[in-house]
Amino acid sequence: MIDQRVNAALAARDALRSTNGDDSHNSRTDRYEAAYGMSWKTFMKMMTEKYCPRNEIRKLEMKLWDLK
């Protein structure tokens, strides 16, 4: 009897861990849309543009080529 209850509790825990509370099984990227008002892809693009500008990347690439 105890074994059955333990197994049932473990099965219920595993079932809850495999979902995100809404049975969607997603990675919760929708939280970013709610927090920032934009999709994750757009947010990451903006972060890349701000903190890793293309001209800085080109400068680093040129320095790297000069080292070779």
PyMOL Python script that loads the backbone (N, CA, C, O; Angstrom):
from pymol import cmd

cmd.read_pdbstr("""\
ATOM      1  N   MET A   1       0.821  -1.193   0.000  1.00  0.00           N
ATOM      2  CA  MET A   1       0.000   0.000   0.000  1.00  0.00           C
ATOM      3  C   MET A   1       0.868   1.262   0.000  1.00  0.00           C
ATOM      4  O   MET A   1       0.600   2.204  -0.745  1.00  0.00           O
ATOM      5  N   ILE A   2       1.894   1.274   0.828  1.00  0.00           N
ATOM      6  CA  ILE A   2       2.787   2.429   0.864  1.00  0.00           C
ATOM      7  C   ILE A   2       3.524   2.554  -0.461  1.00  0.00           C
ATOM      8  O   ILE A   2       3.696   3.655  -0.984  1.00  0.00           O
ATOM      9  N   ASP A   3       3.959   1.415  -1.002  1.00  0.00           N
ATOM     10  CA  ASP A   3       4.656   1.436  -2.291  1.00  0.00           C
ATOM     11  C   ASP A   3       3.781   2.033  -3.390  1.00  0.00           C
ATOM     12  O   ASP A   3       4.266   2.776  -4.243  1.00  0.00           O
ATOM     13  N   GLN A   4       2.513   1.710  -3.367  1.00  0.00           N
ATOM     14  CA  GLN A   4       1.602   2.241  -4.383  1.00  0.00           C
ATOM     15  C   GLN A   4       1.473   3.756  -4.262  1.00  0.00           C
ATOM     16  O   GLN A   4       1.456   4.469  -5.266  1.00  0.00           O
ATOM     17  N   ARG A   5       1.382   4.238  -3.032  1.00  0.00           N
ATOM     18  CA  ARG A   5       1.245   5.683  -2.824  1.00  0.00           C
ATOM     19  C   ARG A   5       2.526   6.422  -3.203  1.00  0.00           C
ATOM     20  O   ARG A   5       2.479   7.511  -3.774  1.00  0.00           O
ATOM     21  N   VAL A   6       3.670   5.818  -2.879  1.00  0.00           N
ATOM     22  CA  VAL A   6       4.947   6.434  -3.251  1.00  0.00           C
ATOM     23  C   VAL A   6       5.079   6.478  -4.766  1.00  0.00           C
ATOM     24  O   VAL A   6       5.472   7.498  -5.332  1.00  0.00           O
ATOM     25  N   ASN A   7       4.750   5.376  -5.417  1.00  0.00           N
ATOM     26  CA  ASN A   7       4.820   5.337  -6.878  1.00  0.00           C
ATOM     27  C   ASN A   7       3.857   6.339  -7.513  1.00  0.00           C
ATOM     28  O   ASN A   7       4.195   6.981  -8.507  1.00  0.00           O
ATOM     29  N   ALA A   8       2.671   6.472  -6.946  1.00  0.00           N
ATOM     30  CA  ALA A   8       1.699   7.438  -7.461  1.00  0.00           C
ATOM     31  C   ALA A   8       2.209   8.865  -7.276  1.00  0.00           C
ATOM     32  O   ALA A   8       2.059   9.704  -8.165  1.00  0.00           O
ATOM     33  N   ALA A   9       2.811   9.136  -6.119  1.00  0.00           N
ATOM     34  CA  ALA A   9       3.350  10.472  -5.860  1.00  0.00           C
ATOM     35  C   ALA A   9       4.511  10.787  -6.802  1.00  0.00           C
ATOM     36  O   ALA A   9       4.619  11.906  -7.302  1.00  0.00           O
ATOM     37  N   LEU A  10       5.378   9.805  -7.044  1.00  0.00           N
ATOM     38  CA  LEU A  10       6.495  10.013  -7.967  1.00  0.00           C
ATOM     39  C   LEU A  10       6.006  10.220  -9.395  1.00  0.00           C
ATOM     40  O   LEU A  10       6.553  11.046 -10.126  1.00  0.00           O
ATOM     41  N   ALA A  11       4.991   9.481  -9.791  1.00  0.00           N
ATOM     42  CA  ALA A  11       4.430   9.640 -11.130  1.00  0.00           C
ATOM     43  C   ALA A  11       3.804  11.024 -11.284  1.00  0.00           C
ATOM     44  O   ALA A  11       3.945  11.660 -12.329  1.00  0.00           O
ATOM     45  N   ALA A  12       3.118  11.486 -10.250  1.00  0.00           N
ATOM     46  CA  ALA A  12       2.512  12.818 -10.299  1.00  0.00           C
ATOM     47  C   ALA A  12       3.590  13.897 -10.365  1.00  0.00           C
ATOM     48  O   ALA A  12       3.455  14.872 -11.104  1.00  0.00           O
ATOM     49  N   ARG A  13       4.658  13.720  -9.591  1.00  0.00           N
ATOM     50  CA  ARG A  13       5.763  14.685  -9.620  1.00  0.00           C
ATOM     51  C   ARG A  13       6.406  14.730 -11.003  1.00  0.00           C
ATOM     52  O   ARG A  13       6.677  15.810 -11.527  1.00  0.00           O
ATOM     53  N   ASP A  14       6.649  13.565 -11.592  1.00  0.00           N
ATOM     54  CA  ASP A  14       7.240  13.517 -12.930  1.00  0.00           C
ATOM     55  C   ASP A  14       6.331  14.159 -13.965  1.00  0.00           C
ATOM     56  O   ASP A  14       6.803  14.832 -14.881  1.00  0.00           O
ATOM     57  N   ALA A  15       5.041  13.955 -13.822  1.00  0.00           N
ATOM     58  CA  ALA A  15       4.093  14.552 -14.767  1.00  0.00           C
ATOM     59  C   ALA A  15       4.107  16.071 -14.653  1.00  0.00           C
ATOM     60  O   ALA A  15       4.018  16.767 -15.664  1.00  0.00           O
ATOM     61  N   LEU A  16       4.218  16.591 -13.440  1.00  0.00           N
ATOM     62  CA  LEU A  16       4.251  18.037 -13.246  1.00  0.00           C
ATOM     63  C   LEU A  16       5.566  18.641 -13.720  1.00  0.00           C
ATOM     64  O   LEU A  16       5.591  19.764 -14.225  1.00  0.00           O
ATOM     65  N   ARG A  17       6.658  17.900 -13.558  1.00  0.00           N
ATOM     66  CA  ARG A  17       7.957  18.412 -13.978  1.00  0.00           C
ATOM     67  C   ARG A  17       8.082  18.486 -15.487  1.00  0.00           C
ATOM     68  O   ARG A  17       8.872  19.277 -16.003  1.00  0.00           O
ATOM     69  N   SER A  18       7.312  17.674 -16.206  1.00  0.00           N
ATOM     70  CA  SER A  18       7.429  17.656 -17.662  1.00  0.00           C
ATOM     71  C   SER A  18       6.603  18.752 -18.317  1.00  0.00           C
ATOM     72  O   SER A  18       6.692  18.946 -19.529  1.00  0.00           O
ATOM     73  N   THR A  19       5.806  19.466 -17.546  1.00  0.00           N
ATOM     74  CA  THR A  19       5.018  20.563 -18.103  1.00  0.00           C
ATOM     75  C   THR A  19       5.445  21.858 -17.443  1.00  0.00           C
ATOM     76  O   THR A  19       6.176  21.846 -16.452  1.00  0.00           O
ATOM     77  N   ASN A  20       5.005  22.934 -17.970  1.00  0.00           N
ATOM     78  CA  ASN A  20       5.332  24.244 -17.418  1.00  0.00           C
ATOM     79  C   ASN A  20       4.145  24.882 -16.724  1.00  0.00           C
ATOM     80  O   ASN A  20       4.050  26.107 -16.646  1.00  0.00           O
ATOM     81  N   GLY A  21       3.268  24.083 -16.235  1.00  0.00           N
ATOM     82  CA  GLY A  21       2.126  24.611 -15.518  1.00  0.00           C
ATOM     83  C   GLY A  21       0.913  24.833 -16.387  1.00  0.00           C
ATOM     84  O   GLY A  21      -0.209  24.906 -15.886  1.00  0.00           O
ATOM     85  N   ASP A  22       1.124  24.941 -17.681  1.00  0.00           N
ATOM     86  CA  ASP A  22      -0.010  25.169 -18.569  1.00  0.00           C
ATOM     87  C   ASP A  22      -0.102  24.095 -19.651  1.00  0.00           C
ATOM     88  O   ASP A  22      -0.791  24.274 -20.655  1.00  0.00           O
ATOM     89  N   ASP A  23       0.586  22.996 -19.444  1.00  0.00           N
ATOM     90  CA  ASP A  23       0.600  21.858 -20.372  1.00  0.00           C
ATOM     91  C   ASP A  23       1.104  22.231 -21.757  1.00  0.00           C
ATOM     92  O   ASP A  23       0.742  21.575 -22.733  1.00  0.00           O
ATOM     93  N   SER A  24       1.925  23.261 -21.869  1.00  0.00           N
ATOM     94  CA  SER A  24       2.402  23.682 -23.184  1.00  0.00           C
ATOM     95  C   SER A  24       3.746  23.065 -23.546  1.00  0.00           C
ATOM     96  O   SER A  24       4.087  22.979 -24.726  1.00  0.00           O
ATOM     97  N   HIS A  25       4.512  22.634 -22.551  1.00  0.00           N
ATOM     98  CA  HIS A  25       5.826  22.025 -22.750  1.00  0.00           C
ATOM     99  C   HIS A  25       6.785  22.953 -23.491  1.00  0.00           C
ATOM    100  O   HIS A  25       7.695  22.470 -24.164  1.00  0.00           O
ATOM    101  N   ASN A  26       6.610  24.255 -23.388  1.00  0.00           N
ATOM    102  CA  ASN A  26       7.527  25.167 -24.070  1.00  0.00           C
ATOM    103  C   ASN A  26       8.613  25.623 -23.105  1.00  0.00           C
ATOM    104  O   ASN A  26       8.606  25.249 -21.932  1.00  0.00           O
ATOM    105  N   SER A  27       9.528  26.416 -23.592  1.00  0.00           N
ATOM    106  CA  SER A  27      10.655  26.846 -22.777  1.00  0.00           C
ATOM    107  C   SER A  27      10.422  28.193 -22.111  1.00  0.00           C
ATOM    108  O   SER A  27      11.353  28.793 -21.575  1.00  0.00           O
ATOM    109  N   ARG A  28       9.221  28.655 -22.142  1.00  0.00           N
ATOM    110  CA  ARG A  28       8.807  29.892 -21.474  1.00  0.00           C
ATOM    111  C   ARG A  28       9.440  31.138 -22.073  1.00  0.00           C
ATOM    112  O   ARG A  28       9.692  32.101 -21.349  1.00  0.00           O
ATOM    113  N   THR A  29       9.700  31.146 -23.358  1.00  0.00           N
ATOM    114  CA  THR A  29      10.204  32.369 -23.976  1.00  0.00           C
ATOM    115  C   THR A  29       9.127  33.434 -24.039  1.00  0.00           C
ATOM    116  O   THR A  29       9.421  34.602 -24.292  1.00  0.00           O
ATOM    117  N   ASP A  30       7.871  33.037 -23.808  1.00  0.00           N
ATOM    118  CA  ASP A  30       6.791  34.020 -23.806  1.00  0.00           C
ATOM    119  C   ASP A  30       6.916  34.993 -22.645  1.00  0.00           C
ATOM    120  O   ASP A  30       6.314  36.067 -22.685  1.00  0.00           O
ATOM    121  N   ARG A  31       7.672  34.656 -21.621  1.00  0.00           N
ATOM    122  CA  ARG A  31       7.888  35.583 -20.512  1.00  0.00           C
ATOM    123  C   ARG A  31       8.622  36.831 -20.992  1.00  0.00           C
ATOM    124  O   ARG A  31       8.349  37.935 -20.522  1.00  0.00           O
ATOM    125  N   TYR A  32       9.547  36.655 -21.920  1.00  0.00           N
ATOM    126  CA  TYR A  32      10.280  37.797 -22.448  1.00  0.00           C
ATOM    127  C   TYR A  32       9.360  38.723 -23.224  1.00  0.00           C
ATOM    128  O   TYR A  32       9.494  39.945 -23.167  1.00  0.00           O
ATOM    129  N   GLU A  33       8.430  38.127 -23.946  1.00  0.00           N
ATOM    130  CA  GLU A  33       7.474  38.948 -24.684  1.00  0.00           C
ATOM    131  C   GLU A  33       6.637  39.774 -23.721  1.00  0.00           C
ATOM    132  O   GLU A  33       6.347  40.939 -23.992  1.00  0.00           O
ATOM    133  N   ALA A  34       6.250  39.186 -22.609  1.00  0.00           N
ATOM    134  CA  ALA A  34       5.456  39.914 -21.625  1.00  0.00           C
ATOM    135  C   ALA A  34       6.295  40.987 -20.932  1.00  0.00           C
ATOM    136  O   ALA A  34       5.806  42.086 -20.671  1.00  0.00           O
ATOM    137  N   ALA A  35       7.552  40.671 -20.636  1.00  0.00           N
ATOM    138  CA  ALA A  35       8.401  41.607 -19.907  1.00  0.00           C
ATOM    139  C   ALA A  35       8.905  42.747 -20.784  1.00  0.00           C
ATOM    140  O   ALA A  35       8.937  43.899 -20.350  1.00  0.00           O
ATOM    141  N   TYR A  36       9.294  42.434 -22.003  1.00  0.00           N
ATOM    142  CA  TYR A  36       9.913  43.433 -22.862  1.00  0.00           C
ATOM    143  C   TYR A  36       9.016  43.899 -23.998  1.00  0.00           C
ATOM    144  O   TYR A  36       9.356  44.856 -24.695  1.00  0.00           O
ATOM    145  N   GLY A  37       7.895  43.255 -24.196  1.00  0.00           N
ATOM    146  CA  GLY A  37       6.984  43.644 -25.262  1.00  0.00           C
ATOM    147  C   GLY A  37       7.487  43.295 -26.646  1.00  0.00           C
ATOM    148  O   GLY A  37       7.071  43.903 -27.632  1.00  0.00           O
ATOM    149  N   MET A  38       8.392  42.306 -26.728  1.00  0.00           N
ATOM    150  CA  MET A  38       8.929  41.889 -28.023  1.00  0.00           C
ATOM    151  C   MET A  38       9.287  40.414 -27.949  1.00  0.00           C
ATOM    152  O   MET A  38       9.358  39.840 -26.862  1.00  0.00           O
ATOM    153  N   SER A  39       9.508  39.813 -29.082  1.00  0.00           N
ATOM    154  CA  SER A  39       9.862  38.395 -29.103  1.00  0.00           C
ATOM    155  C   SER A  39      11.303  38.217 -28.635  1.00  0.00           C
ATOM    156  O   SER A  39      12.083  39.169 -28.611  1.00  0.00           O
ATOM    157  N   TRP A  40      11.641  36.996 -28.267  1.00  0.00           N
ATOM    158  CA  TRP A  40      12.996  36.675 -27.821  1.00  0.00           C
ATOM    159  C   TRP A  40      14.005  36.966 -28.933  1.00  0.00           C
ATOM    160  O   TRP A  40      15.084  37.498 -28.673  1.00  0.00           O
ATOM    161  N   LYS A  41      13.654  36.620 -30.161  1.00  0.00           N
ATOM    162  CA  LYS A  41      14.556  36.833 -31.292  1.00  0.00           C
ATOM    163  C   LYS A  41      14.861  38.323 -31.470  1.00  0.00           C
ATOM    164  O   LYS A  41      16.013  38.703 -31.680  1.00  0.00           O
ATOM    165  N   THR A  42      13.837  39.156 -31.385  1.00  0.00           N
ATOM    166  CA  THR A  42      14.025  40.603 -31.515  1.00  0.00           C
ATOM    167  C   THR A  42      14.854  41.142 -30.358  1.00  0.00           C
ATOM    168  O   THR A  42      15.733  41.980 -30.559  1.00  0.00           O
ATOM    169  N   PHE A  43      14.579  40.668 -29.158  1.00  0.00           N
ATOM    170  CA  PHE A  43      15.322  41.097 -27.974  1.00  0.00           C
ATOM    171  C   PHE A  43      16.804  40.761 -28.110  1.00  0.00           C
ATOM    172  O   PHE A  43      17.660  41.602 -27.835  1.00  0.00           O
ATOM    173  N   MET A  44      17.108  39.536 -28.532  1.00  0.00           N
ATOM    174  CA  MET A  44      18.500  39.127 -28.672  1.00  0.00           C
ATOM    175  C   MET A  44      19.201  39.911 -29.781  1.00  0.00           C
ATOM    176  O   MET A  44      20.385  40.226 -29.664  1.00  0.00           O
ATOM    177  N   LYS A  45      18.484  40.223 -30.846  1.00  0.00           N
ATOM    178  CA  LYS A  45      19.069  41.022 -31.925  1.00  0.00           C
ATOM    179  C   LYS A  45      19.427  42.413 -31.415  1.00  0.00           C
ATOM    180  O   LYS A  45      20.495  42.936 -31.733  1.00  0.00           O
ATOM    181  N   MET A  46      18.543  43.011 -30.628  1.00  0.00           N
ATOM    182  CA  MET A  46      18.811  44.334 -30.071  1.00  0.00           C
ATOM    183  C   MET A  46      19.998  44.295 -29.111  1.00  0.00           C
ATOM    184  O   MET A  46      20.824  45.208 -29.112  1.00  0.00           O
ATOM    185  N   MET A  47      20.087  43.257 -28.300  1.00  0.00           N
ATOM    186  CA  MET A  47      21.207  43.127 -27.369  1.00  0.00           C
ATOM    187  C   MET A  47      22.523  42.977 -28.130  1.00  0.00           C
ATOM    188  O   MET A  47      23.535  43.571 -27.758  1.00  0.00           O
ATOM    189  N   THR A  48      22.499  42.184 -29.189  1.00  0.00           N
ATOM    190  CA  THR A  48      23.699  41.991 -29.995  1.00  0.00           C
ATOM    191  C   THR A  48      24.121  43.296 -30.651  1.00  0.00           C
ATOM    192  O   THR A  48      25.307  43.626 -30.670  1.00  0.00           O
ATOM    193  N   GLU A  49      23.165  44.037 -31.186  1.00  0.00           N
ATOM    194  CA  GLU A  49      23.485  45.313 -31.828  1.00  0.00           C
ATOM    195  C   GLU A  49      24.047  46.320 -30.832  1.00  0.00           C
ATOM    196  O   GLU A  49      24.932  47.105 -31.171  1.00  0.00           O
ATOM    197  N   LYS A  50      23.535  46.299 -29.609  1.00  0.00           N
ATOM    198  CA  LYS A  50      23.988  47.272 -28.615  1.00  0.00           C
ATOM    199  C   LYS A  50      25.353  46.912 -28.039  1.00  0.00           C
ATOM    200  O   LYS A  50      26.234  47.768 -27.946  1.00  0.00           O
ATOM    201  N   TYR A  51      25.533  45.648 -27.651  1.00  0.00           N
ATOM    202  CA  TYR A  51      26.738  45.257 -26.934  1.00  0.00           C
ATOM    203  C   TYR A  51      27.799  44.612 -27.811  1.00  0.00           C
ATOM    204  O   TYR A  51      28.907  44.354 -27.339  1.00  0.00           O
ATOM    205  N   CYS A  52      27.494  44.349 -29.052  1.00  0.00           N
ATOM    206  CA  CYS A  52      28.455  43.740 -29.953  1.00  0.00           C
ATOM    207  C   CYS A  52      28.264  44.344 -31.343  1.00  0.00           C
ATOM    208  O   CYS A  52      27.871  43.640 -32.273  1.00  0.00           O
ATOM    209  N   PRO A  53      28.538  45.645 -31.492  1.00  0.00           N
ATOM    210  CA  PRO A  53      28.297  46.294 -32.779  1.00  0.00           C
ATOM    211  C   PRO A  53      29.150  45.688 -33.891  1.00  0.00           C
ATOM    212  O   PRO A  53      30.271  45.235 -33.661  1.00  0.00           O
ATOM    213  N   ARG A  54      28.600  45.690 -35.081  1.00  0.00           N
ATOM    214  CA  ARG A  54      29.252  45.054 -36.223  1.00  0.00           C
ATOM    215  C   ARG A  54      30.610  45.688 -36.529  1.00  0.00           C
ATOM    216  O   ARG A  54      31.550  44.981 -36.892  1.00  0.00           O
ATOM    217  N   ASN A  55      30.725  47.006 -36.389  1.00  0.00           N
ATOM    218  CA  ASN A  55      32.010  47.647 -36.683  1.00  0.00           C
ATOM    219  C   ASN A  55      33.094  47.207 -35.700  1.00  0.00           C
ATOM    220  O   ASN A  55      34.260  47.093 -36.078  1.00  0.00           O
ATOM    221  N   GLU A  56      32.725  46.961 -34.453  1.00  0.00           N
ATOM    222  CA  GLU A  56      33.694  46.468 -33.475  1.00  0.00           C
ATOM    223  C   GLU A  56      34.123  45.044 -33.815  1.00  0.00           C
ATOM    224  O   GLU A  56      35.290  44.686 -33.659  1.00  0.00           O
ATOM    225  N   ILE A  57      33.193  44.253 -34.270  1.00  0.00           N
ATOM    226  CA  ILE A  57      33.525  42.886 -34.679  1.00  0.00           C
ATOM    227  C   ILE A  57      34.488  42.927 -35.857  1.00  0.00           C
ATOM    228  O   ILE A  57      35.451  42.161 -35.897  1.00  0.00           O
ATOM    229  N   ARG A  58      34.239  43.806 -36.808  1.00  0.00           N
ATOM    230  CA  ARG A  58      35.138  43.935 -37.970  1.00  0.00           C
ATOM    231  C   ARG A  58      36.539  44.350 -37.534  1.00  0.00           C
ATOM    232  O   ARG A  58      37.528  43.825 -38.047  1.00  0.00           O
ATOM    233  N   LYS A  59      36.633  45.288 -36.592  1.00  0.00           N
ATOM    234  CA  LYS A  59      37.944  45.710 -36.098  1.00  0.00           C
ATOM    235  C   LYS A  59      38.688  44.538 -35.473  1.00  0.00           C
ATOM    236  O   LYS A  59      39.881  44.349 -35.712  1.00  0.00           O
ATOM    237  N   LEU A  60      37.972  43.752 -34.669  1.00  0.00           N
ATOM    238  CA  LEU A  60      38.603  42.594 -34.043  1.00  0.00           C
ATOM    239  C   LEU A  60      39.020  41.562 -35.077  1.00  0.00           C
ATOM    240  O   LEU A  60      40.080  40.949 -34.950  1.00  0.00           O
ATOM    241  N   GLU A  61      38.202  41.367 -36.091  1.00  0.00           N
ATOM    242  CA  GLU A  61      38.554  40.424 -37.151  1.00  0.00           C
ATOM    243  C   GLU A  61      39.796  40.891 -37.894  1.00  0.00           C
ATOM    244  O   GLU A  61      40.658  40.079 -38.231  1.00  0.00           O
ATOM    245  N   MET A  62      39.898  42.188 -38.153  1.00  0.00           N
ATOM    246  CA  MET A  62      41.072  42.721 -38.847  1.00  0.00           C
ATOM    247  C   MET A  62      42.328  42.542 -37.998  1.00  0.00           C
ATOM    248  O   MET A  62      43.384  42.186 -38.521  1.00  0.00           O
ATOM    249  N   LYS A  63      42.219  42.787 -36.697  1.00  0.00           N
ATOM    250  CA  LYS A  63      43.364  42.570 -35.808  1.00  0.00           C
ATOM    251  C   LYS A  63      43.781  41.106 -35.806  1.00  0.00           C
ATOM    252  O   LYS A  63      44.969  40.784 -35.794  1.00  0.00           O
ATOM    253  N   LEU A  64      42.798  40.237 -35.818  1.00  0.00           N
ATOM    254  CA  LEU A  64      43.093  38.807 -35.835  1.00  0.00           C
ATOM    255  C   LEU A  64      43.819  38.422 -37.117  1.00  0.00           C
ATOM    256  O   LEU A  64      44.784  37.658 -37.082  1.00  0.00           O
ATOM    257  N   TRP A  65      43.361  38.946 -38.245  1.00  0.00           N
ATOM    258  CA  TRP A  65      44.014  38.647 -39.520  1.00  0.00           C
ATOM    259  C   TRP A  65      45.430  39.212 -39.552  1.00  0.00           C
ATOM    260  O   TRP A  65      46.323  38.603 -40.141  1.00  0.00           O
ATOM    261  N   ASP A  66      45.646  40.358 -38.931  1.00  0.00           N
ATOM    262  CA  ASP A  66      46.987  40.948 -38.892  1.00  0.00           C
ATOM    263  C   ASP A  66      47.950  40.109 -38.060  1.00  0.00           C
ATOM    264  O   ASP A  66      49.156  40.122 -38.307  1.00  0.00           O
ATOM    265  N   LEU A  67      47.433  39.390 -37.087  1.00  0.00           N
ATOM    266  CA  LEU A  67      48.284  38.538 -36.258  1.00  0.00           C
ATOM    267  C   LEU A  67      48.781  37.308 -37.005  1.00  0.00           C
ATOM    268  O   LEU A  67      49.813  36.738 -36.651  1.00  0.00           O
ATOM    269  N   LYS A  68      48.058  36.902 -38.026  1.00  0.00           N
ATOM    270  CA  LYS A  68      48.433  35.676 -38.756  1.00  0.00           C
ATOM    271  C   LYS A  68      49.606  35.874 -39.650  1.00  0.00           C
ATOM    272  O   LYS A  68      50.034  34.937 -40.324  1.00  0.00           O
TER     273      LYS A  68
END
""", "prot")
cmd.dss("prot")
cmd.show_as("cartoon", "prot")
cmd.util.cbc("prot")
cmd.orient("prot")
